[in-house]
Amino acid sequence: MKSSVSILALLSCGLLVGAQTTTPPPKTPPAQTAPSSAAPIGGPGELKVRGPEAVAKQDPNKVVAVINGHSITAQQALDILRQIPEDQRQRIPSLANLLQQVYMVDQFSDQAQKERLDQQEPWKQQIELNRKEILAQAYIANVAKAPASSASNDAQQYYNSHKSEFEQVKLSGIFIAFNPPGTPASGSNVSRTEAEAQQKANDLEKKIKDGGDFSALARTESDQQQSAVRGGDLGTMSMADPKIPDDIKAAVAKLQPGQVSEPIHVPNGYFILKLDTRTDPTFSQMRTRIVQQQEVEKYKIQVQDPDFFASNAPSTHTPSLLRPSTTTPAPAKPEAH
């Protein structure tokens, strides 16, 4: 069986997707109830069998596709698709496209092995690195499956003394962007100054607190298009998430569900946040995460010589919440997570 991680990585990068025309996915659910005994196959009133599992079960030898001149039966197609975990497979828009890509990757992989490319650099080294990464993921996933142990006891103690870290909040937001001085405006439809952004954010805060509909204003006024189309919905996040800036955490900590923050300054704009809900997960919900986190923390590096790790390249990374997109996002590609 080939690695689903590698296959999905290729799909998500667009290296194999988009160049070919494929049949659009059916609008009906992938699998329905088998035909009624009162309606024989092919007879009037037949409920058509759909979906890989259902079709393969009914007629495993039925040819469902032809790729590069090779007929692919229902059972063969199902076996190929099963290389991708079901939860990830369901997120791919077109099963026909997915079958084509996985089949092609299988063929390329087999050919590469025949040519012994897996024994040549740099491929040999990369294959070994991928192998180690997959095994590491398997280990860390298995760590938390162990029955009650000292690790579990340590996790319980950590949870008891750090409950606030596991608090989860569901937020909505309106982002008002500005172009910092000296920043080119290309790639953005925002040209306002910081002062103009602050004034607009203050005006919006007043409208909301005077009874304005937060969701409606987010749709029309927010420069973060990904959340604007959802009425400002930013999703649920943990207050312990290191990607959330301290200023954002401090503002959210003061809010009660339904309340709205004052404009919060971030490097390229202002956020107005609404706290939708605040929940405290139980230990049983957080146990796996804590045990895995504690295992990873054992390997936290302690730098002894900063010069060794120094780099002349300036850092461009900022937390994602600080860099909301101000342009309409491109169509989503198949995911690999």
C-alpha positions in Angstrom: 0.0 0.0 0.0 1.4 3.4 -0.9 1.5 6.3 1.5 -1.7 8.3 1.6 0.2 11.2 3.0 2.4 11.4 -0.1 -0.5 11.0 -2.5 -2.6 13.7 -0.8 0.4 16.0 -0.6 0.7 15.8 -4.4 -3.0 16.4 -4.8 -3.0 19.4 -2.5 0.0 21.0 -4.2 -1.8 20.8 -7.5 1.0 18.9 -9.2 -1.4 16.3 -10.5 -4.8 18.0 -10.3 -6.3 20.4 -12.7 -4.7 19.5 -15.9 -7.3 16.9 -16.8 -11.0 17.2 -17.4 -13.0 14.8 -15.2 -16.6 14.0 -14.7 -18.2 16.2 -12.1 -19.0 14.4 -8.8 -22.6 13.2 -8.5 -24.9 15.5 -6.6 -26.5 12.6 -4.8 -25.0 11.0 -1.7 -22.2 8.5 -2.6 -24.1 5.5 -1.2 -27.8 4.8 -1.0 -29.9 1.9 0.1 -29.6 -1.3 -1.9 -32.4 -2.0 -4.4 -35.7 -3.2 -2.9 -36.5 -6.8 -3.3 -39.8 -5.7 -4.8 -37.9 -3.9 -7.6 -35.5 -6.3 -9.5 -32.3 -5.0 -10.9 -33.1 -3.2 -14.2 -36.8 -3.2 -13.6 -39.1 -0.3 -13.3 -38.9 1.6 -10.0 -35.3 0.4 -9.3 -33.4 2.4 -6.7 -30.0 2.8 -8.4 -27.0 1.6 -6.4 -24.4 4.4 -6.0 -21.0 4.8 -4.4 -17.8 2.7 -4.6 -18.7 0.3 -1.7 -22.2 -0.4 -2.9 -21.4 -0.9 -6.6 -18.3 -3.1 -5.8 -20.5 -5.2 -3.5 -23.2 -5.7 -6.1 -20.9 -6.3 -9.1 -17.2 -6.4 -8.2 -16.2 -7.2 -11.8 -18.1 -4.4 -13.4 -15.8 -2.1 -15.4 -16.2 1.4 -13.9 -13.3 3.3 -15.6 -10.6 3.0 -18.2 -7.2 4.6 -17.5 -4.4 4.6 -20.0 -6.1 1.8 -21.9 -6.6 -0.4 -18.8 -10.0 -1.4 -17.6 -10.6 -0.8 -13.9 -13.2 -2.9 -12.2 -15.4 -1.8 -9.3 -13.4 -3.9 -6.8 -10.0 -2.7 -8.2 -11.2 0.9 -8.1 -12.4 0.5 -4.5 -9.1 -1.0 -3.4 -7.2 1.9 -5.0 -9.4 4.5 -3.3 -9.0 2.7 0.0 -5.4 3.8 0.1 -6.8 7.2 1.1 -8.4 7.2 4.6 -12.2 7.5 4.3 -12.4 10.8 6.2 -9.9 12.4 3.8 -11.5 10.7 0.8 -14.8 12.3 1.6 -13.2 15.8 1.4 -12.1 15.2 -2.2 -14.7 16.8 -4.6 -14.4 14.2 -7.4 -13.9 10.5 -6.7 -13.2 10.0 -10.4 -10.4 12.6 -10.2 -9.0 11.0 -7.1 -9.0 7.5 -8.6 -7.1 8.8 -11.6 -4.5 10.5 -9.5 -3.9 7.6 -7.1 -3.8 5.1 -9.9 -1.2 7.3 -11.7 0.9 7.7 -8.5 0.8 3.9 -8.1 2.0 3.4 -11.6 4.8 6.0 -11.3 5.9 4.5 -8.0 6.0 1.0 -9.4 8.0 2.1 -12.4 10.4 4.1 -10.2 11.1 0.9 -8.1 11.7 -1.1 -11.3 14.3 1.5 -12.2 15.7 1.3 -8.7 15.2 5.0 -8.2 14.5 4.3 -4.5 18.2 3.4 -4.2 19.4 6.6 -5.7 20.0 10.0 -4.1 18.3 12.3 -3.3 15.2 10.0 -3.5 16.7 7.4 -1.1 17.2 10.0 1.6 13.8 11.5 1.1 12.1 8.2 1.3 13.9 7.4 4.5 12.9 10.8 6.0 9.3 10.2 5.0 9.4 6.8 6.6 10.7 8.3 9.9 8.1 11.0 9.9 5.3 8.5 9.5 6.7 6.2 12.2 7.0 9.3 14.5 3.4 10.1 13.9 2.4 6.5 14.6 4.4 6.6 17.9 2.9 9.9 19.1 -0.6 8.7 18.2 0.0 5.4 20.1 1.4 7.1 23.2 -2.0 8.4 24.4 -3.7 5.0 23.8 -1.9 3.4 26.7 -4.1 2.5 29.7 -3.8 4.3 33.0 -0.2 4.9 33.8 2.2 7.4 35.3 1.9 9.4 32.1 -1.9 9.5 32.6 -1.5 10.6 36.2 0.9 13.4 35.2 -1.6 14.5 32.5 -4.4 14.6 35.1 -2.2 16.7 37.4 -1.3 19.0 34.6 -5.0 19.5 33.6 -6.0 20.2 37.2 -3.4 23.0 37.5 -3.7 24.5 34.0 -7.5 24.4 33.4 -7.5 27.9 32.0 -5.2 26.9 29.2 -7.8 24.5 27.8 -10.6 27.0 27.7 -12.1 27.1 24.2 -13.8 30.1 22.7 -15.9 30.5 19.6 -15.2 34.0 18.1 -16.6 36.2 15.3 -14.6 39.1 14.0 -14.5 42.1 11.8 -11.1 43.0 10.4 -10.4 46.5 9.2 -7.1 46.5 7.3 -4.6 49.3 6.5 -1.4 49.5 4.6 1.6 50.1 6.9 3.8 53.0 5.7 6.2 51.9 3.0 4.1 48.8 2.2 3.1 48.4 -1.5 -0.6 48.2 -2.0 -0.3 45.5 -4.7 -2.2 42.3 -4.0 -4.7 44.0 -1.8 -7.8 46.0 -2.4 -7.1 48.1 0.8 -5.5 51.5 0.5 -6.5 53.2 3.7 -4.1 54.6 6.3 -3.8 53.4 9.8 -5.7 56.5 11.1 -8.5 55.8 8.6 -8.7 52.2 9.6 -8.9 53.1 13.3 -11.7 55.6 12.6 -13.6 53.1 10.6 -13.2 50.5 13.4 -14.4 53.0 16.0 -17.4 53.8 13.9 -18.3 50.1 13.5 -17.8 49.4 17.2 -20.3 52.2 18.0 -22.8 50.9 15.4 -22.6 47.4 16.9 -23.0 48.6 20.5 -26.0 50.8 19.4 -27.7 47.6 18.2 -26.2 47.0 14.8 -26.2 43.4 13.6 -22.6 42.1 14.0 -23.0 39.3 11.4 -24.4 41.7 8.7 -21.7 44.3 9.3 -19.0 41.6 9.1 -20.3 40.5 5.7 -20.2 44.0 4.3 -17.4 45.7 6.1 -14.7 43.1 7.1 -11.6 42.9 5.0 -11.0 39.3 6.0 -12.9 37.7 3.2 -12.7 34.1 4.5 -14.6 35.0 7.6 -16.7 37.8 6.1 -18.7 35.4 3.9 -19.6 33.5 7.1 -20.8 36.6 8.9 -17.5 37.0 10.7 -17.3 33.4 12.0 -13.6 32.7 13.0 -14.3 29.3 14.4 -13.5 27.7 17.8 -10.0 28.0 19.2 -8.1 27.2 22.4 -7.0 30.2 24.5 -3.6 28.3 24.9 -3.0 28.4 21.1 0.4 30.2 20.7 -0.7 31.6 17.4 -3.2 33.8 19.2 -1.5 37.1 20.0 -1.5 38.2 23.7 -3.5 41.4 22.9 -6.2 39.2 21.4 -6.2 36.8 24.4 -6.4 39.7 26.8 -9.3 41.3 25.0 -11.2 38.0 24.8 -10.6 37.2 28.5 -12.6 40.3 29.4 -15.7 39.3 27.3 -18.8 37.5 28.3 -20.7 35.5 25.6 -22.4 37.9 23.3 -20.2 40.9 24.2 -18.0 42.7 21.6 -14.5 44.0 22.1 -13.1 47.5 21.5 -11.0 47.7 18.3 -7.8 45.7 18.8 -4.6 47.0 17.1 -2.6 44.4 15.1 0.3 45.1 12.7 -1.8 45.6 9.6 -5.3 46.4 10.9 -7.9 46.4 13.7 -10.0 43.5 14.9 -13.4 43.9 16.5 -14.2 40.5 18.2 -17.4 39.1 19.5 -17.3 36.2 21.9 -20.0 33.7 20.8 -19.3 30.9 23.4 -16.8 29.9 26.0 -16.4 26.3 27.1 -14.2 24.3 29.4 -13.3 20.8 27.9 -13.2 17.9 30.4 -10.0 16.0 31.2 -11.2 13.0 29.2 -11.6 15.3 26.1 -8.1 16.7 26.6 -6.2 13.6 27.9 -4.8 12.6 24.5 -3.6 16.1 23.7 -1.9 16.5 27.1 -0.1 13.2 27.0 1.1 13.8 23.5 2.2 17.4 24.4 4.1 16.1 27.4 5.9 13.6 25.3 6.9 16.2 22.7 8.0 18.6 25.5 10.7 16.2 26.5 12.5 17.1 23.3 12.3 20.9 23.6 15.6 22.3 22.6 17.9 24.3 24.9 20.1 26.4 22.7 23.7 26.6 24.1 25.2 28.6 21.3 22.9 31.2 19.6 25.5 32.0 17.0 25.3 28.5 15.7 21.6 28.9 14.9 21.9 32.6 13.7 20.5 33.5 10.3 20.9 36.7 8.4 17.5 36.3 6.7 14.8 38.4 8.3 11.8 36.6 9.8 8.6 37.1 7.9 6.4 34.9 10.0 3.6 36.4 12.0 0.7 34.6 13.7 -2.1 33.8 11.2 -4.6 35.8 13.2 -2.5 38.9 12.5 -2.4 38.4 8.7 -5.9 37.9 7.5 -6.3 37.9 3.8 -7.8 41.0 2.2 -8.4 39.4 -1.1 -10.9 36.8 -2.3 -9.5 33.3 -1.7 -8.7 31.0 -4.6 -10.9 28.0 -5.1 -10.1 25.3 -2.5 -8.0 22.4 -3.6 -8.2 18.8 -2.2 -6.8 18.7 1.3 -4.2 16.5 2.8 -4.0 16.7 6.6 
